Amino acid sequence: MMFTSKIGTTSVFLLSLASTAGAQWINYPTPGIPRTKDGKPNLTARAPRSPDGRPDLSGMWIMTGLGSATNITDTEMLPAAQALYNKRLETYGNGDPAASCLPEGPRAGLAGLDPFRIVSSRYITFVLHEANPFRQIFTDGRPLPKEMNPTWMGYSIGRWDGDTFVVTTAGFNDRGWLDFVGKPNSEALRVTERFRRPDFGHLQVEITYDDPKTYVRPFTLKLNATFVADDELIENVCLENEKDQGRLVGKLADDRRNEKKVPAALLAEYAGTYLVEPFGAWKVAVAGDTLTIEMPDGGGRQRVFATADNKFVFPSTGGIVTFGRDAKTNAVSHLLLTIVEGDFRGDRK
């Protein structure tokens, strides 16, 4: 997995596949938004409202942290789905549709990948993705089609429940991944999203996945998005410079062969909270004879396994986490996340 810095925030992507045009209108301020005395966007100002009195969700947004990319945990699958997921996990997700420049499907926009723009109007709301097809959410009272040709992005209808915008989407194909490690879905998947804008700069998103052919029961994620000011979407053409697909050959089993058992006392020294810029606070804890890492935004605790006393493979990111010590005190002081784009340091709080 790769973490690509874009527009001053963080996007997550599996590969260096995309060719993006250079930013345009650099530093041109977004008009009509509240600002503080120093000219910065006032993200805690009151949320705007449309002429009908409902919250206006329009704006450019990006998911906080990793969004849904690694947050789908502890979901009980049916046997065939579990077998498919295990197969994808063993290859570090190198069969991800994004690796072939295909759409993200139900993961688009919610996986912390790239920014997206919401354009609201009375009868239809558009969601424009920087790296995926657009979405049309019809709000004119129509039901979902009785017959739906399976598509990557599905068919969406929306309605208001008080100040919450409720979107129902169905008609997905079964080729998409719900996260980066390969959680599958069938064509029976139905997604319900609930969007709330509590203030100007923040969007609360609750997503319920209901797929009776893949999962034992529906499950819900709670995510957050932040308003992106003074910037615009840029062109993203994945196939224009794709060079990495053939290099995706790593297997989890290869790393497992080098797994090492670390003494419990040493594991306990690594437990704590680390501020990993720009991904937020990571919580490291001991679970039995190994460590778990919990990332922001409700991702749950995810197990890592050791290949050295201070080095751990983090399967859901395809990266390596190495713990470092203070030269003077010898106390554990930081961790280093190593992924294909480089090293990201997290100082211990």
N, C-alpha and C positions, 0 to 999 in steps of 0.2 A: 504494500500500500504506500501511496505517496501522499504527502501533505504539501499542497502547492499554495504559496502566498499570493493572494489576489486582492486587489482593491483595498489594501490596508487591513484586510481581515484574513481568515484562514479558510481555504477550501481543501477538501480531501478528494484525492483521485487515485486510482490504482496505478496508472501508468502515465508516462510523458507522451501522451498520444496526440493531444490537441495542438493545433496551430491557431493562435489567437491574434487578431489584429491589434495593433498598438492602440493604447487608450486615446480617446478623443475628448476634446473639451476638458483638458486637464485642469483641475482645480476650479472649474466653473461652479459656483455655488448653486445648489438646488433651490429654485425659487419657491416662495410661499410657505416655507417651513419655519417653525419657531426657533429662535436662536437666543443664546445667552448674551450677556453684555460684551463678552470677548469674541462674539461672532460664531461660536461653535453651536452645532445643532443641539437644541434642548430636548433630549430624549425623554425627559420626565414631564414634559408639557402635556396638556390635555389632548386626548385623541381627537382628530378631526371627525366631523360628522357630515353625512351626505344631506341633501335637501329634505329627505324623508325622515331625518332624525336618527338614522342608524349609523353606527361607526363606519367610517370610510377606511377600508383596508388597503387602499391604493398606496403604492410606494415600492421602493426597491429594498429587498430583504435578504438576509443570509442567516442560516441556522446557526445557533450558538453551539460551540464545541463541535462534536462530530455528528450532531443530529441523530438520525436513525441508523447511521452507517454501522455502528457496532453496539447499538442499544437494545437489539432484540435478543433477550436472554431468557433462559428458563421457560421456553415454549415447548410444550409436549407435542411431538409430531406423530402422525400415523406411520406405520412401519416403512412403507415405500418412500415417503418423504424423508424420513430419517436416514434411510440408506443413501438417497441422493445427496442430502446435506453432508453426510460423512464423506462421501466421495469428493465433493467440492472442497471441503475443509482440508482434506489431505493434500491438496495441491495448492494451498494458500490462495484459493479463489482465482486461479489463472484462467478459468473459463468464464469469468464474469463477462456479461454482454458488453460492458464498456471497453473491455480489452479488444473487442472487434469493432469498436466505434458504433455500436448499436445503442438505442435509447436505454435510459435507466429504468423505464417502466414505473411501477408504483413507488420506487425509491427516489425518483427524480425530485429535486428541490428540497427534499426532507432529509437528505443524508449528509448535509454539510458540505456538499460538493462544490456548488457554485451559487452565485447570487441569482435571485429571480425577482421579477417585477409583477405585482398585482395591479391590474387596471379594472376598477369596478364601475359598472353602470347599472341602470335599472333592471334590464332584462338579461344581462349576460356579464360574467366576470371572466377576464382573461388572466392566465398565469403564464408569463413569458420567461422561459428558462434560458440561461446563457448557453448551456451545453446540451439541451434536450428539446424535443418538440414542445410546442405550446399546448396549453390546456384551455378548453372552453367549458365554463361552468354555467349552465343555463339556469336562470332564476325567473323564468316566465311562467312557472307553474306546471310545466310539462313533466310527465313521469319518465323514468328510464325506458329506453326502447324495449319492446317485448322480445325482439330478436337482435342480438348484438354480434357483429363480426369481431372476433377477438383482436384487440389492438394492444400496442405497448402502453399507451397512456389511459386507456379505458374511456368510458362515457360518464360525464359528471353532471349532476343537477344540484342546485343549492337552494337553501331556504334560511330564513332568520328565525332563531329562537331567542327572543329578547335581543340582547346585544351580542349574541353568539351566531356566527355564520356557520351553518351545518352543511357539509358537502358530502354527497353519497356518490361513490364511483364504482362501477362494475364493468364487465366486458373486457377484462384484461386477458392477454394471452398468457401462456404458462412458461414463457422464456425469460421473464424478468427475475431479478434477485431482490429480496427485500432488504438485504444488508450486504456488506462487503465479503462476508465469509460464506455466503451461499444459501441463506434461508430461502427455500423455494415457495412457490405459490402455484395453484392450479387456476384453470379458467373460471372456477367457482368463486374466486376471491371477490369479496365486497369490502371496500374501505370506506369508513366514515370519519371525516375530519371535522373538527370543531375549532374554529378560529376566533380568538378574542383579542382585542386591542385595548389593553387596560390604560395605556397612555400613548403619547405620540411615537415613541421609539421602540416599543416592544410588542411582540406578537406571541401569544400563547397558543400552542397547537396541540390538540389532543387527537390521536389517531387510533382508531379501533380497526383491527384486521379480523375479518370473519371468513375463514376458508375451511369449510367442513370436510373437504377432500384432502386437506394437508395437515391441519392442526386439530387436536382433540377438542379445543375450545377457543373462542375468540380471545384476543389479548389486546391491550391498550398501551400506547406510549404517550408520555407527556413531554413535549419538546418546547423550545423557545427560539424565537428569531429576533434579530436586531435590525433596525432601520439603517440602511446604507445611504448616507447623504453625500452630496457633492461628487457623485460618480455616476457612471452609466454602464449598461450592459455592453459587452464587446463581442464581436464576431468570434465564434469558436468553431473551427472546422477540424474535426477529429482526424479524418482520413488524410488530410493534406500532408501531415508529417509523421505518420505512424511508422515507427521503426522497432518497437519493443516486443510485439506479440511473440515472435520466435524465441525470445530470450526467457520467457516465463517457464522455467523448467524445475523450479524448486519443489520439494515435497516435504510435508510435515514429518513423514516417517524418517527421512534422512536425518533431520535434527533430533528426532526422538532417540535415535540410536546413540546419540552423544549425551543423553540426559544424565544428570548427576544428582545424587541425593545430597542436600545441604543440611547440616546439623540444625536442629530446631532453634538453638540459642543464636546461631548466626542469622537465621531467617528473622528472628525477633528484632534484631538490630536494624533491619531494613524497614520495618513497619513505621508508618507515619504518613504525613501529607506533603506532597511535593508540588510546587507551582511550576508546571511545565509550560513555558511560553511557546506559542500563543494558544495553547490548548486548555489552560485552566488548571485547577487543582486536581491532582491524582491522589487517590487514597490507596496506600499499599498496606495490606494486612496478611496475617498468617492464617492459612486454612489447612489444617492437618500437617502434611509434610512438604507443603509448597507455599507459594505466595499467590495472592490475588491482587488485581489492580482494578479500581473503580474509577472510571472517568466521569466528567461532569454530565449533567442532564439525564440522570437516571439510567445509565447504561448497565447497571448491575455489576457485581464482582466477577471478574474474568480471570481464570487461572493462567499462570505463566509457568514455564518449567525451566530448570537450571541446566546450563551446559558448563558452568564453572561456578566457583563459590560466590561470585558477585555478578554473574551474567545470566540473563534469563531471556528465553524466547517468548515473545508476545504474539501468539498465533493470529488473533483477530486483526492485528495491524501488519503482520508480516515483518515486524521489526525486532530489534534486540534492545533490552533494557539492561544497562550496566550501572551498578551502584558504586559511587566514589566516596572517598573519605577525606576529611580535613587533614592537611599535612601536619598540623601542630597537635591536634587532640586525638587524631585517629578515629574520631566519631564519624558515622555515616552522615554526609553533608549534602549529597545531591545524587540525582540519577541522570543518565544520559540515554535518550531514546535515539537509536540509530535506524534510519530508514533510507530508502534509496536517494532521497534528496539531501541527506546530510544528518547531522547530529542536532538534537534539541535538548537543552539542559533544563533540568527541573531542580531548583534548590529546595531543600527540606525546610518546612516551616517550623 
